[in-house]
Amino acid sequence: MTIMCQKLALAVCLIASLIPSKVFAASIWLKSGQVNGLLPPGNPTKGRLNLFDDNITYWTTGESTHLLKSTAFTDSDFAKARGIGCTASDICGRAKLIIPDSAWGGNLEADSDARWINWHSSSTGTSFGLPAASVLYAFPFTVSIPIENIASASIDFHAKVDDFLGDPNGPNPIGVYINGQPLNNSFGSNVGNPLSASQTGIEDLLISGENTLYVYQRDAGSVVSGSIFSAHIDVKPVPEPLTILGSATALGFGALLKRQQSRKQKKN
C-alpha cells in the first residue's frame, strides 16, 4: 500500500470516529399480567387473587354475551378504558390477574412472560375468569423519539382471548387499536386459536410521549372471559444529518482508495 493509500485509510478511520452516531431505535414491549414491575411466578393462587396489573386499566358494562357497544368506539369510549369520564353505568378499574381456564391451553408460547387478565376475578369455581364480560383494555406506553424523527414503526402482536378479539360480525371487528385507531384485519381471533398478527407502517398512528394500546375482549359465551397478550412495537428513527454525512464521506474515501489501488496495479 502506498503512503497515499495509508493516509486515505487513516482519514477514513478518523472521520468515522469523530462524527457522532445518534440513531437509537425504540424497542417497546407490552405484556399483560405484570405485577410490581416483575413477573409473578406461575399463576395466581387462591391466596393471591387480588393481584392488579401494573399498567392495564379497563372499561366494561359488566354484561356477558353482549357487545360492549352497539356502535363504533369513540374517543370517549377509549378515554373510559383509561379511567376518564366513566359514569354510573360504566365499570372502570385496573385489570386483575386470573387463573386461566383449562380450555385456554395455558400461557402464550410466543411469550412466557405474559399472564392472563380479566376485569374481575372470582374465588369460586375452578376457573377465575369470572364474571364474564366484554371489556376494552388500555395499556399506556411512551415513545421517546420526536415524531418528526420517526422513519418507520411496526408492531408484532401475540394473544389468546376468550371469546373473541373484537366483534366478529359487529361494529368493532378489530380487537387492537393504537391511540384509538384500529389496526389491520389480522388483529382479530376467536377462542381456542392463538393469534399472531403484525403490521408495518404504524408510524402515523404514534405520537411523541404517551400513547395507548387498546385490546378489545369480546365475550359471547357468558361462562368465563379473559385475555393474554404480548406486543412488540419497533420504532426506527431518521438518521441524523451528521451520521448521513459521515457515511457518505466514508464511502467517498473508500471509492478514492479503490481508484488509487487500481492505478497502482495498472502501472505494475
Secondary structure, DSSP 8 states (H G I E B T S, - for coil): --HHHHHHHHHHHHHHHHS------EEEEEESS-BTTB--SSS--GGGTT-EEEEEEEEE---SSS-S-SS---HHHHHHHTTSS--TT-EEEEEEE----GGG-SS-SS-TT---EES---SSSS----S---EEEEEEEEE-S-GGGEEEEEEEEEEEEESEES-SSSS----EEETTEE--TTS-EETT--EEEEEE-GGGG--SEEEEEEEEEE--SSS--EEEEEEEEEEEE---HHHHHHHHHHHHHHHHHHHHHHHHHHH-
